């Protein structure tokens, strides 16, 4: 994952509510699986292993946050286990045909959670973060983000 992508995800995470955090986690996982597919087509086994290992960790994070008092969580847990097994097979044996199947399932789940996130009107999970104003400044190529100066009220005061 590129440095710019990591920076973009970090910014989105600081401003996201609970449902949006799930969508972001799906997008990160999708990026890792897409990187693994691209690395496999370039015969870069080291990058395939690295990307699939990161995707597995993301899916494990999703699994760890399931609420098993709901029936849907049990179904999602089975699906996550299936995807992890397929990713492990690609990681160990180098068989990358299954990665596109995992990618399709992740995209469908992301789209479903994206619809749920659109209805979630709760505030951001993280508090005391800097406010970001997009579009306040421009560069030659892109719109820049401006962080408001709220650092005076952050942290400890002695």
Buried (B, 14 or more C-beta within 10 A) or exposed (E): EEEEEEEBBEBBBBBBBEBBBBBBBBBBBBBBBBBBBEBBEEEBEEBBBBBBBBBBEBBEEBBEEBEEEEEEBEEBBEBBEBBBEBBBBBBEEEEBEBBEEBBEBBBEBBEEBBEEBEEBEEEBBEEEBBEBEEEEEEEEEEEEBEEEEEEEEEEEEE
